[in-house]
Amino acid sequence: MPEHDQPQEDMRLLVQSIRDYAIFMLDPDGVIVSWNDGAERIKGYTAGEIIGTHFSVFYPPEAVAAGKPATGLREAAAEGRWEEEGWRVRKDGTRFWASVVITALYDASGGLRGFGKVTSDLTERRSMARALDERGQLLSRLVQAQERERKRIASGVHDDTIQSMVTVGMRLRMWGRELPDEYAGVVQALDSLVDDAVRRLRELAFELHPPGDGLVASLTAYLRETMPADGVAFELAHELDAEPPYEAAVIVYRICQEALTNVRKHAGAEHVRVELASRDRGVHVRVRDDGAGLTVKDGESMHYGLAEMRERAEAAGGWWSIDGPPGAGTTVEFWVPAVAPA
């Protein structure tokens, strides 16, 4: 073989041996004139079976009737390139979702020599994308249903149970003023128990109520409401490009809520910092405290609240981690995607 022909032969061998893409040439009328190993693997035809056949054989009947093959060639000839995704047909009649690129090929004088066609099978990728989309829609519905139920319970606790308990407390105080001294102490003790129950119920209603007015505003309100009572100083810093979709905001809020509850109840911390940032089309969060650190990190003995945080993040398609050497504080870090459901 002449030396100047070697690069062309190398290129032919390269194209011929590629198996992940169907690469072949068409003449100006759309008749197949070459065929590689990838085309045989994806479409099912051998070179001997398909060369000399019009490429419209790969299109479903409805696409042929709509003139799609001719449209592809016409636009490629006019623009130099044509690209689309759509259904194509294998030799055995089954369909696959394909990415198709048709490129016009011209000779040195500008005459149309034919077309190069590259096809890849995206069926598996499309199925995975659809599954993820369906999962996202399911998660969205679950989050909304869960938050509606939380709101319903919170409203019931506030409007019914708490009001009834407040009424009981008022009656106890009234009776305490009228009863003899030997009974007044008992009534006052009961009144204190009722007041304590009302306080805990109000805390429960606040914890249950869905966040509102945006993620940053909701977290700020939660920090202001809960941290001072336990002597924990707090700060919130954010670098969010935009307000996340509702479902993502709720997931971030609930994970932060659980992390901050752990800070209040278990960390022995004096200070906590919450950091929010937009990253990788999602929300990246760190909750850092200066408390006692972790005594248990992973495994079956992981605290329920920690496991719940991880499950929330991973169910949303994100990740979650925790780090806290004993005596050095704890950092809860997680990321959830912030893509609105389709």
C-alpha positions in Angstrom: 0.0 0.0 0.0 1.4 3.4 -0.9 2.5 5.4 2.1 0.1 8.3 1.4 -2.9 5.8 1.5 -2.0 4.6 5.0 -3.9 7.3 7.0 -7.0 6.7 5.0 -6.8 3.0 5.6 -6.2 3.6 9.3 -9.3 5.8 9.5 -11.4 3.2 7.7 -10.3 0.5 10.1 -11.1 2.8 13.1 -14.6 3.6 11.8 -15.2 0.0 10.9 -14.2 -1.4 14.3 -16.3 1.1 16.5 -19.1 -0.9 18.1 -20.8 1.7 20.3 -22.0 3.8 17.3 -23.6 2.9 14.0 -21.4 4.8 11.5 -22.2 4.5 7.8 -22.4 6.5 4.6 -25.3 7.3 2.3 -25.2 8.4 -1.3 -27.0 11.7 -2.2 -30.3 9.8 -2.5 -30.1 8.2 0.9 -29.0 4.7 -0.2 -26.6 3.0 2.2 -23.0 2.6 0.7 -21.0 1.6 3.8 -21.6 -0.2 7.1 -19.5 -0.6 10.3 -19.5 -3.2 13.1 -21.4 -0.8 15.4 -24.2 -0.5 12.8 -24.5 -4.2 12.7 -24.6 -4.5 16.5 -27.2 -1.8 17.0 -29.5 -2.3 13.9 -29.1 -6.0 13.4 -28.2 -6.1 9.7 -25.0 -7.4 8.2 -23.3 -5.3 5.6 -24.3 -7.7 2.9 -27.9 -7.4 3.9 -28.2 -3.7 4.1 -25.8 -2.0 1.7 -27.8 -0.8 -1.3 -31.0 -0.3 0.7 -32.5 3.1 1.3 -31.9 4.3 4.9 -35.6 4.9 5.5 -35.8 1.2 6.4 -34.6 2.2 9.9 -37.6 4.6 10.5 -41.0 3.6 11.9 -43.8 3.5 9.3 -45.4 6.7 10.7 -42.1 8.6 10.4 -41.7 7.4 6.8 -45.3 8.5 6.0 -44.5 11.9 7.6 -41.5 12.3 5.3 -38.9 12.3 8.1 -36.1 10.6 6.2 -36.3 13.0 3.3 -36.5 16.0 5.7 -33.3 14.8 7.4 -31.4 14.7 4.2 -32.8 17.9 2.9 -31.9 19.9 6.1 -28.4 18.3 6.3 -27.7 19.3 2.7 -28.9 22.8 3.4 -27.3 23.4 6.8 -24.4 20.9 6.6 -25.8 18.9 9.6 -29.0 17.6 10.9 -29.6 16.0 14.4 -32.5 14.6 16.3 -33.6 12.0 18.8 -36.4 9.6 18.1 -37.5 6.0 17.6 -35.7 3.8 15.0 -36.4 0.2 14.0 -34.0 -2.8 14.1 -34.0 -5.7 11.7 -36.2 -7.8 14.0 -38.8 -5.1 14.1 -38.1 -3.9 17.6 -37.7 -0.2 18.3 -35.0 1.7 20.1 -34.5 5.3 21.1 -31.8 6.8 18.9 -29.6 9.9 18.7 -29.0 10.5 15.0 -26.6 12.9 13.3 -26.5 13.3 9.5 -23.6 15.3 8.0 -23.5 16.4 4.4 -20.2 15.4 2.6 -19.0 17.6 -0.2 -16.1 17.1 -2.7 -13.4 19.7 -3.5 -15.6 21.5 -6.0 -18.5 21.7 -3.6 -20.6 19.0 -5.1 -22.7 16.8 -2.7 -21.0 13.4 -2.4 -23.4 11.9 0.1 -24.0 11.9 3.8 -22.3 10.5 6.9 -24.7 9.1 9.4 -24.0 8.4 13.1 -26.5 6.7 15.3 -26.3 5.8 19.0 -28.7 3.7 21.0 -30.1 5.8 24.0 -32.8 3.4 25.0 -31.3 2.5 28.3 -30.4 6.1 29.1 -33.9 7.2 28.2 -35.4 4.5 30.4 -33.2 5.5 33.3 -34.1 9.2 32.8 -37.8 8.4 32.7 -37.5 6.3 35.9 -35.7 9.1 37.6 -38.3 11.6 36.5 -41.1 9.3 37.7 -39.2 8.9 41.0 -38.9 12.7 41.2 -42.6 13.1 40.6 -43.4 10.5 43.3 -41.1 12.1 45.8 -42.8 15.5 45.0 -46.2 14.0 45.7 -45.0 12.3 48.9 -43.4 15.5 50.2 -46.5 17.5 49.5 -48.7 14.9 51.1 -46.5 14.7 54.1 -46.4 18.4 54.6 -50.2 18.7 54.2 -50.6 16.1 56.9 -48.1 17.8 59.2 -50.0 21.1 58.7 -53.3 19.4 59.4 -51.9 17.9 62.6 -50.3 21.2 63.7 -53.6 23.0 63.1 -55.5 20.5 65.1 -53.0 20.7 68.0 -53.1 24.4 68.0 -56.8 25.1 67.4 -58.2 22.2 69.4 -55.9 20.5 71.9 -54.0 23.6 73.0 -57.1 25.7 73.3 -58.8 23.0 75.4 -55.7 22.8 77.6 -55.6 26.6 78.0 -59.3 26.5 79.1 -58.5 23.8 81.6 -55.6 25.9 83.0 -57.9 28.9 83.4 -60.5 26.9 85.3 -57.8 25.4 87.6 -56.5 28.9 88.4 -60.0 30.1 89.1 -60.7 27.2 91.4 -57.4 27.6 93.1 -58.4 31.1 94.2 -61.7 29.8 95.6 -60.5 26.5 97.3 -59.2 26.3 100.9 -55.4 26.5 101.3 -55.1 22.7 101.9 -56.4 22.1 98.3 -55.0 25.2 96.6 -51.5 23.7 96.4 -52.7 20.6 94.6 -54.6 22.7 92.1 -51.6 25.0 91.5 -49.4 21.9 90.8 -52.0 20.6 88.3 -52.1 24.1 86.7 -48.3 24.0 86.3 -48.5 20.6 84.7 -51.1 21.9 82.3 -48.9 25.0 81.5 -46.0 22.7 80.8 -48.1 20.5 78.5 -49.3 23.6 76.6 -45.7 24.7 76.1 -44.7 21.3 74.8 -47.7 21.2 72.5 -46.9 24.6 71.1 -43.3 23.5 70.4 -44.7 20.4 68.7 -47.1 22.5 66.6 -44.2 24.8 65.6 -42.0 21.8 64.7 -44.8 20.2 62.6 -45.9 23.3 60.7 -44.5 23.4 57.1 -42.0 26.1 56.3 -43.2 29.2 54.6 -41.9 32.4 53.1 -38.8 30.8 51.5 -36.1 28.5 52.7 -33.8 31.2 54.3 -36.6 33.0 56.0 -38.1 29.7 57.4 -34.7 28.5 58.7 -34.0 31.9 60.3 -37.4 31.9 62.0 -36.8 28.3 63.3 -33.3 29.3 64.6 -34.8 32.4 66.4 -37.6 30.4 67.9 -35.7 27.4 69.2 -32.0 28.2 69.8 -32.1 31.0 72.4 -34.2 28.9 74.9 -31.3 26.4 75.0 -28.6 29.0 75.2 -27.2 28.3 71.8 -26.0 31.2 69.7 -26.6 30.9 66.0 -25.8 32.3 62.6 -27.1 31.5 59.1 -25.1 32.3 55.9 -26.3 31.6 52.4 -25.1 31.9 48.8 -28.2 30.7 47.1 -28.7 31.8 43.5 -32.4 31.4 43.7 -35.2 30.0 45.9 -35.2 26.2 45.5 -38.4 24.5 44.3 -40.8 23.8 47.1 -40.0 20.1 47.4 -36.3 20.7 47.6 -36.8 23.5 50.1 -38.9 21.3 52.4 -36.3 18.5 52.3 -33.5 20.9 53.2 -35.6 22.5 55.9 -36.6 19.2 57.5 -33.0 17.8 57.5 -31.7 21.1 59.0 -34.5 20.9 61.6 -33.5 17.5 62.6 -29.8 18.5 62.8 -30.6 21.6 64.9 -32.8 19.5 67.2 -29.8 17.2 67.8 -27.6 20.3 68.5 -30.1 21.6 71.1 -30.8 18.2 72.8 -27.5 16.3 72.6 -24.5 18.4 71.5 -24.0 20.6 74.5 -23.0 23.3 72.0 -22.7 27.1 72.6 -22.8 28.0 68.9 -24.2 26.6 65.7 -23.7 27.9 62.1 -25.9 26.9 59.1 -24.4 27.4 55.6 -26.5 27.2 52.4 -25.1 27.4 48.9 -26.2 26.7 45.3 -23.9 24.0 43.9 -24.2 21.4 41.1 -27.8 22.4 40.4 -28.7 21.7 44.0 -28.5 23.0 47.5 -25.4 22.3 49.5 -25.7 22.6 53.3 -23.5 22.5 56.3 -24.7 22.6 59.9 -21.7 23.1 62.2 -21.7 23.2 66.0 -19.0 23.5 68.7 -20.4 20.8 71.0 -19.2 17.5 72.3 -18.9 15.7 68.9 -20.1 12.2 68.0 -20.1 9.2 70.2 -21.7 7.0 67.5 -21.3 7.6 63.8 -22.5 4.8 61.5 -23.9 1.3 61.7 -26.9 -0.2 63.3 -26.6 1.9 66.4 -26.9 5.1 64.5 -29.4 7.5 66.2 -32.8 7.4 64.5 -32.6 11.1 63.7 -29.3 10.7 61.9 -30.6 7.8 59.9 -33.7 9.8 59.0 -31.6 12.7 57.7 -29.6 10.4 55.5 -32.7 8.7 54.2 -34.4 12.1 53.3 -31.3 13.3 51.4 -30.8 10.0 49.5 -34.4 9.6 48.7 -34.3 13.0 47.0 -31.3 11.8 44.9 -28.7 13.6 47.1 -26.1 12.6 49.7 -25.5 13.2 53.4 -22.6 12.9 55.8 -21.7 13.6 59.4 -18.4 14.2 61.1 -17.6 15.0 64.7 -14.5 13.9 66.5 -15.2 13.7 70.2 -14.8 17.2 71.8 -14.4 18.9 68.5 -18.0 19.7 67.5 -20.1 18.1 64.8 -20.7 18.9 61.1 -23.7 17.6 59.2 -23.2 18.1 55.5 -25.6 17.2 52.7 -26.7 18.1 49.2 -30.0 17.7 47.5 -30.9 18.5 43.8 -32.9 21.6 43.3 -34.6 20.7 40.0 -38.3 21.3 39.8 -40.3 18.1 39.0 -41.6 17.8 35.5 
